[in-house]
Amino acid sequence: MNTYNRFPVTIKHGKGARVWDEKGRCYLDFTAGIAVNVLGHGHPKLLDAIKNQAERVIHVSNLYWNEPQIKLAELLSKHTTGGSVFFVNSGTEANEAALKLARKFGKTRSEKKYKIISTINSFHGRTYGSLSATGQPKYQRSFTPMLEGFEYVEYNNVDSLASKMSPDVCAVILEPIQGEGGVLPAKKEFLETARRLCDEYDALLIFDEVQTGMGRTGHLFAYQYYGVTPDILTVAKGLGGGVPIGAVIANEKANVFKPGDHGSTFGGNPLACAAGVAVMETITSDGFLEHVRTVGDYLLEELKKLAETYDVISEVRGMGMILGIELQKDLKALDFAMKCLDKGLLVTLSGNNTIRLLPPLIIEKSDVDEAVEMLDSAFRG
């Protein structure tokens, strides 16, 4: 089905932060499969984990236990909220599970406690629950009516959030950085207020870290930078380093699922979990996240220099290695992305006028210099 507006290039293979097309041309990859390939392409530890697990057992279903699933759950619990884990296959599935969990939590309090608050310009997925939580009418318009009980507030507006809170709210779902909404970081006050209001109204706070998680911000998860802990955390994209996997992590208060409430045939697949273990062990190893912060800060400073040079750039923002270059409103980011492609740099978009950079977390400063040189050339003409 024709559901993707693809760039005119066919990728044949990759190594590190670079990929090659069918004609043998090399590109510097600053998309990382949309924040998925956190270890780049062909990382030896990830490849070994996949190969070794494939030789043992690939799939058993959740009728039985499997060791990689147990180990990955332990790692996620240890390095996050210390809660229980449910495995899925994508970010959308993770958010769907989180929304179901929130609705069941609400039922334990009151039949009327089912409303879920999201933010304008948020993105949580394209299936009906996650799409209903997504605060962008352009994604919803052709598929209405959306599910009942979802309300939207202005991102980073504490008054807007407070005005929608009530005893009927079972959860608030937020992105610490709006990835599809323009690479817009949350203000600490906004997240702190969300935490306080959820506690006040006995509602769950859900952080969608599908895009910001797995070291993308220079912290394992963005909530750790802000110092605001959610009740439910969703993760996917980078968790498998390219192998499809996602997870929902819930604290004791939110963990209300019982056998039969939710399920996934492929969720917690041994092969995917083995990949997840390799990624988690690598990202949490000494020096890795410090490297992401150091190189990410360097990239941000170099982009700010470009912004001082070119009037077409309205603002540069982000954290770690999720960065956005917002252009003047009358300009289309796609036009500049195509220029970057022609120069040999892969970038993606966020909205109509923001270029989004999501490089593999293993890039070096020399890769940044090369990318900035190509961006400079694209902006120059």
Secondary structure by P-SEA (a helix, b strand, c coil): cccccccccccccccccccccccccccccccccccccccccccaaaaaaaaaaaacccccccccccaaaaaaaaaaaaacccbbbbbbccaaaaaaaaaaaaaaaaaacccccbbbbbbccccccccaaaaaaccccccccccccccccccccccccaaaaaaaccccccbbbbbcccccccbbbbbaaaaaaaaaaaaaacbbbbbccccccccccccccccccccccccbbbbcccccccccbbbbbbcccccccccccccccccccaaaaaaaaaaaaaaaccaaaaaaaaaaaaaaaaaaaaaaccccccccccccccccccccccccaaaaaaaaaaacbbbbbccccbbbbbccccccaaaaaaaaaaaaaaaac
